[in-house]
Amino acid sequence: MRREKINGVTCLVLLLLGLAAGTYAIAAVTPRYELLSHTNGDIKVLDRATNLEWTQKVESQFGFGWKDALVFCKELELFEQSDWRLPNVTELASLIDEKQPSDKAPINPYYFPDFDDSRFYWTSTTMPDVDNPDNAYAVYFNGSADEYSRGGIFVEPKGTGMGNILCVRDVD
């Protein structure tokens, strides 16, 4: 299956749908992020603008299929918390930081220092197209000027795509 880049209008619609559903909002908060560490050495990132906590460690190994990504986040226990999940497309896209240099991944390297931009990142959002039910949205945080552009939202096949994972949870 050929990868399809989502155009700007579709991205705007996805963000507006997230806002309308009350699932996505970015507030102007300074500083936006805070690193939280656990006595066992685990680190998570609090995003004050979206009221979400992110795993700092990128799960990549050799890439995950979409179903494995869902299961990995659901079964994750970090900071003695077990309510982690795979982010939806608007949540993951909220991490895109276009202020980063053009040759670097568009994500804050201080808070996500080991970020792997060689592969896309899965979201839990599936393609709402009845003709393509086996596709899910993915975000590319590619720092190079190639066909996948910085911070692009794409459609990936659930069955054959191999992506990275950042898990997320809502702040209590």
PEVEN-V620313 format. One record per pair of residues at least 24 apart in sequence whose C-alpha atoms are under 6 Angstrom apart, sorted by the first residue. I is the first residue (numbers start at 1). GAP is how many residues later the second one is. D is the distance in whole Angstrom. If there is no record, write none. Layout:
I:GAP:D / I:GAP:D
//
This chain:
4:150:6 / 4:151:6 / 5:149:5 / 6:147:6 / 6:148:5 / 15:75:6 / 25:25:6 / 26:24:5 / 51:120:6 / 52:117:6 / 52:118:5 / 52:119:5 / 53:115:6 / 53:116:5 / 54:113:6 / 54:114:5 / 55:111:6 / 55:112:5 / 56:56:6 / 58:107:6 / 58:108:6 / 59:105:6 / 59:106:5 / 60:104:5 / 63:99:5 / 63:100:5 / 63:101:6 / 64:98:5 / 64:99:5 / 65:96:6 / 65:97:5 / 66:92:5 / 73:94:6 / 84:84:5 / 84:85:5 / 85:82:6 / 85:83:5 / 86:38:6 / 86:81:5 / 87:36:5 / 87:37:6 / 87:81:6 / 88:35:5 / 88:36:5 / 88:37:5 / 89:34:5 / 89:36:6 / 96:55:6 / 103:40:5 / 103:41:5 / 104:39:4 / 105:36:5 / 105:37:5 / 105:38:4 / 106:35:6 / 117:24:5 / 117:25:5 / 119:44:6 / 120:43:5 / 121:42:5 / 121:43:5 / 121:44:6 / 122:41:6 / 134:24:6
//
